[in-house]
Amino acid sequence: MLGFVAIAGCASALFYTNPSFEDYSSFAGDRLVEIGTQELCNRKVPSVVSSVWMENCPKLISKQKEALSNITANFTRRFNFYLFSFYTTKIGGNNFLTILDIPEYRVRTFAIAGQFRVLNVDVTRTRRIGLDER
């Protein structure tokens, strides 16, 4: 009987602490700020733009966290098992922002007890199409 109560207590705790879709969107927004900063702020740009862009780039991207969280929600699918959840997000590529050569990311995340663990990230680099190739 004591074992059943312990299992029921653990299951209840997991049920109530299973992160919501909104929690995941916020988590993913934070991750996109990190990725965006790495991908966009470390690029070589013409020297005229460089001084302004490179100095403000991380700040500009971090100010977009809420928008990035909302965008992520549109590209995410949740598999809710009530005690835990799996999330799959597929975002980026030329279908996302056609003017930039942004890789496509497929991220699989496990959520349990208020925590997120990224299981794997698949990155596919797409070839940027030049104006003469369209």
Sine and cosine of phi, psi and omega as CSV:
sin_phi,cos_phi,sin_psi,cos_psi,sin_omega,cos_omega
0.00,0.00,-0.66,0.75,0.00,-1.00
-0.90,0.44,-0.60,0.80,0.04,-1.00
-0.89,0.45,-0.66,0.75,0.03,-1.00
-0.89,0.45,-0.67,0.75,0.01,-1.00
-0.90,0.43,-0.66,0.75,0.02,-1.00
-0.90,0.43,-0.69,0.72,0.02,-1.00
-0.91,0.42,-0.68,0.74,0.02,-1.00
-0.90,0.43,-0.63,0.78,0.04,-1.00
-0.90,0.43,-0.69,0.73,0.04,-1.00
-0.90,0.44,-0.69,0.73,0.01,-1.00
-0.89,0.45,-0.66,0.75,0.03,-1.00
-0.89,0.45,-0.69,0.73,0.01,-1.00
-0.88,0.47,-0.68,0.73,0.02,-1.00
-0.91,0.41,-0.64,0.76,0.02,-1.00
-0.86,0.50,-0.73,0.68,-0.06,-1.00
-0.97,0.23,-0.34,0.94,-0.01,-1.00
-0.97,-0.26,0.09,1.00,0.06,-1.00
-0.90,0.44,0.88,-0.48,-0.07,-1.00
-0.87,0.50,0.61,-0.79,0.01,-1.00
-0.99,0.17,0.15,-0.99,0.06,-1.00
-0.89,0.46,-0.61,0.79,0.03,-1.00
-0.90,0.44,-0.64,0.77,0.06,-1.00
-0.87,0.49,-0.68,0.73,0.01,-1.00
-0.91,0.42,-0.67,0.74,0.00,-1.00
-0.86,0.52,-0.66,0.75,0.04,-1.00
-0.91,0.42,-0.71,0.70,0.05,-1.00
-0.85,0.52,-0.73,0.69,-0.02,-1.00
-0.91,0.41,-0.60,0.80,0.06,-1.00
-0.87,0.49,-0.67,0.74,0.07,-1.00
-0.87,0.49,-0.70,0.72,0.00,-1.00
-0.91,0.42,-0.63,0.78,0.02,-1.00
-0.92,0.40,-0.55,0.84,0.08,-1.00
-0.89,0.46,-0.69,0.72,0.04,-1.00
-0.88,0.47,-0.75,0.67,-0.03,-1.00
-0.91,0.41,-0.70,0.71,0.00,-1.00
-0.88,0.48,-0.64,0.77,0.03,-1.00
-0.89,0.46,-0.69,0.72,0.02,-1.00
-0.91,0.41,-0.72,0.70,-0.09,-1.00
-0.96,0.30,-0.67,0.75,-0.13,-0.99
-0.99,-0.12,-0.57,0.82,-0.10,-1.00
-0.99,0.15,-0.29,0.96,-0.01,-1.00
-0.99,-0.13,0.15,0.99,0.00,-1.00
-0.98,0.18,0.46,-0.89,0.11,-0.99
-0.99,0.13,0.80,-0.60,0.03,-1.00
-0.79,-0.61,0.34,-0.94,0.02,-1.00
-0.81,0.58,0.55,-0.84,-0.10,-0.99
-0.86,0.51,-0.51,0.86,0.02,-1.00
-0.89,0.45,-0.67,0.74,-0.03,-1.00
-0.99,0.14,-0.50,0.87,-0.14,-0.99
-0.80,0.60,-0.74,0.67,-0.09,-1.00
-0.89,0.46,-0.63,0.77,0.00,-1.00
-0.98,0.18,-0.74,0.67,-0.08,-1.00
-0.89,0.45,-0.78,0.63,-0.11,-0.99
-0.92,0.39,-0.55,0.83,0.00,-1.00
-0.94,0.35,-0.63,0.78,-0.09,-1.00
-0.98,-0.19,-0.12,0.99,-0.13,-0.99
-0.81,0.58,-0.83,0.56,-0.02,-1.00
-0.86,0.51,-0.62,0.79,0.00,-1.00
-0.92,0.40,-0.68,0.74,0.02,-1.00
-0.88,0.47,-0.67,0.74,-0.02,-1.00
-0.94,0.34,-0.68,0.74,-0.03,-1.00
-0.90,0.44,-0.48,0.88,0.04,-1.00
-0.94,0.33,-0.21,0.98,-0.01,-1.00
-0.99,-0.11,0.21,0.98,-0.08,-1.00
-0.83,0.56,-0.71,0.70,-0.02,-1.00
-0.89,0.45,-0.69,0.72,0.03,-1.00
-0.90,0.44,-0.66,0.75,0.01,-1.00
-0.91,0.41,-0.60,0.80,0.06,-1.00
-0.89,0.46,-0.68,0.73,0.01,-1.00
-0.91,0.41,-0.65,0.76,0.04,-1.00
-0.89,0.46,-0.69,0.72,-0.01,-1.00
-0.85,0.53,-0.64,0.76,0.00,-1.00
-0.84,0.54,-0.55,0.83,-0.01,-1.00
-0.97,0.26,-0.29,0.96,-0.05,-1.00
-0.91,-0.41,0.30,0.96,-0.08,-1.00
-0.87,-0.49,0.61,-0.80,0.10,-1.00
-0.86,-0.52,0.76,-0.65,-0.01,-1.00
-0.97,-0.25,0.70,-0.71,0.14,-0.99
-0.92,-0.40,0.98,-0.20,-0.13,-0.99
-0.99,-0.12,0.87,-0.49,0.06,-1.00
-0.95,-0.30,0.28,0.96,0.09,-1.00
0.94,0.35,-0.64,0.77,0.09,-1.00
-1.00,-0.01,-0.38,0.92,0.03,-1.00
-0.38,-0.93,0.21,-0.98,0.00,-1.00
-0.64,-0.77,0.43,-0.90,0.17,-0.99
-0.89,-0.45,0.65,-0.76,0.05,-1.00
-0.84,-0.55,0.67,-0.74,0.11,-0.99
-0.83,-0.56,0.85,-0.53,0.01,-1.00
-0.88,-0.48,0.78,-0.63,0.06,-1.00
-0.83,-0.56,0.92,-0.39,-0.10,-0.99
-0.56,-0.83,0.46,-0.89,0.06,-1.00
0.97,-0.25,-0.34,-0.94,-0.03,-1.00
0.98,0.19,0.04,-1.00,-0.04,-1.00
-0.92,0.38,-0.30,0.95,0.05,-1.00
-0.97,0.23,-0.25,0.97,-0.06,-1.00
-1.00,0.05,-0.88,0.48,0.08,-1.00
-0.75,-0.66,0.98,-0.21,-0.14,-0.99
-0.93,0.37,-0.35,0.94,-0.04,-1.00
-0.99,0.11,-0.24,0.97,0.00,-1.00
-0.90,-0.43,0.51,-0.86,0.06,-1.00
-1.00,0.02,0.98,0.21,-0.03,-1.00
-0.99,-0.15,0.76,-0.65,0.04,-1.00
-0.93,0.38,0.36,-0.93,0.08,-1.00
-1.00,-0.01,0.76,-0.66,0.01,-1.00
-0.93,-0.38,0.72,-0.69,0.17,-0.99
-0.85,-0.52,0.90,-0.43,-0.09,-1.00
-0.89,-0.46,0.78,-0.63,0.07,-1.00
-0.93,-0.37,0.80,-0.60,-0.11,-0.99
-0.77,-0.64,0.64,-0.77,0.06,-1.00
-0.96,-0.28,0.72,-0.69,-0.01,-1.00
-0.82,-0.57,0.77,-0.64,0.03,-1.00
-0.39,-0.92,0.60,-0.80,0.10,-1.00
0.78,0.63,0.68,0.73,0.05,-1.00
0.97,0.25,0.17,0.99,-0.05,-1.00
-0.86,-0.51,0.43,-0.90,0.07,-1.00
-0.86,-0.52,0.68,-0.73,0.09,-1.00
-0.77,-0.63,0.88,-0.47,0.05,-1.00
-0.96,0.28,0.85,-0.53,-0.02,-1.00
-0.99,0.12,-0.72,0.70,0.08,-1.00
-0.33,-0.94,0.40,-0.92,0.02,-1.00
-0.77,-0.64,0.85,-0.53,0.10,-0.99
-0.97,-0.25,0.79,-0.61,0.00,-1.00
-0.89,-0.46,0.81,-0.59,0.04,-1.00
-0.88,-0.48,0.89,-0.45,0.06,-1.00
-0.99,0.16,0.77,-0.64,0.06,-1.00
-0.98,-0.19,0.48,-0.88,0.01,-1.00
-0.99,0.10,0.81,-0.59,0.01,-1.00
-0.96,0.29,0.75,-0.67,-0.01,-1.00
-1.00,0.00,0.84,-0.54,0.03,-1.00
-0.98,0.20,0.25,-0.97,-0.02,-1.00
-0.87,0.50,-0.58,0.82,-0.02,-1.00
-0.97,0.24,-0.19,0.98,-0.03,-1.00
-0.98,-0.18,-0.06,1.00,-0.06,-1.00
-0.97,0.22,0.00,0.00,0.00,0.00
